[in-house]
């Protein structure tokens, strides 16, 4: 029941063209609308909160969350980040984002470029806080390409591997340098210089990769103690990251 109700609430959000930050009807109103109890509505809303489709604001109500448009969802129970998992994210971004930056410089959608200008300051914020800002710089860069799928792909990488992205920000911790490099990419996009946008993005991500390679990481160990050792068993390889 709560799963079907969650689907119905999402359909309301879409049919009424609600967007991130817009208020939803109260649990009581939704319960009357669907002919169910208020606790059932709350259970459905908690399901949606877990994927970021809605968010609760204490004393204010329920609002559409940032996950309403996502096609891929982050797993909150992922193992801890390791050097290998963080490098995997950087390598994926190196494959995708330089070409995305070139596309953005070729297209230069005016509204998206303005959003990119605003997002450039995110580099100056602490790692966890920067991920809560309205638009991540590299997501805004993809949006400037005018290709919705490219934007969704970059956003999905950063959201699905959010823990690894936070580790990247901890290791590449020169906020002034990060900001300056973002501004260089922004200038190339604004000037319509696709070659420079691609080169600067590649150089930026390569510097991040080098910072990760040379940073200290805890030794890779199983997430759980080897409690089965006395029974002749060991943790499965899946316990490692």
QUIHUPE-V350338 format. One record per backbone hydrogen bond with DSSP energy under -0.5 kcal/mol. CO is the residue of the C=O (numbers start at 1). NH is the residue of the N-H. Records with the same first field share a line. If there is no record, write none. Layout:
CO: NH + NH
This chain:
1: 5
2: 6
3: 7
4: 8
5: 9
6: 10
7: 11
8: 12
9: 13
10: 14
11: 15
12: 16
13: 18
14: 17
19: 22
22: 64
26: 30
27: 31
28: 32
29: 33
30: 34
31: 35 + 36
37: 41
38: 42
39: 43
40: 44
41: 45
42: 46
43: 47
44: 48
45: 49
46: 50
47: 51
48: 51 + 53 + 54
49: 52
52: 67
53: 65
55: 63
56: 58
57: 60 + 61
61: 57
62: 24
63: 55
64: 21
65: 68
66: 69
67: 70
74: 76
75: 78
82: 86
83: 87
84: 88
85: 89
86: 90
87: 91
88: 92
89: 93
90: 94
91: 95
92: 96
93: 97
96: 100
97: 101
98: 102
99: 103
100: 104
101: 105
102: 106
103: 107
104: 108
109: 113
110: 114
111: 115
112: 116
113: 117
114: 118
115: 119
116: 120
118: 121
119: 122
120: 123
121: 124
122: 125
126: 130
127: 131
128: 132
129: 132 + 133
130: 133
136: 140
137: 141
138: 142
139: 143
140: 144
142: 145 + 147
143: 146
144: 109
146: 148
147: 151
148: 152
149: 153
150: 154
151: 155
152: 156
153: 157
154: 158
155: 159
156: 160
157: 161
159: 162
161: 165
162: 166
163: 167
164: 168
165: 169
166: 170
167: 171
168: 172
171: 173
173: 175
174: 178
175: 179
176: 180
177: 181
178: 182
179: 183
180: 184
181: 185
182: 186
183: 187
184: 188
185: 189
186: 190
187: 191
188: 192 + 193
189: 192
192: 194
193: 197
194: 198
195: 199
196: 200
197: 201
198: 202
199: 203
200: 204
201: 205
202: 206
203: 207
204: 208
205: 209
206: 210
207: 211
208: 212
209: 213
210: 214
211: 215
212: 215
225: 227
226: 229
228: 231 + 233
229: 232
236: 239
237: 240
239: 223
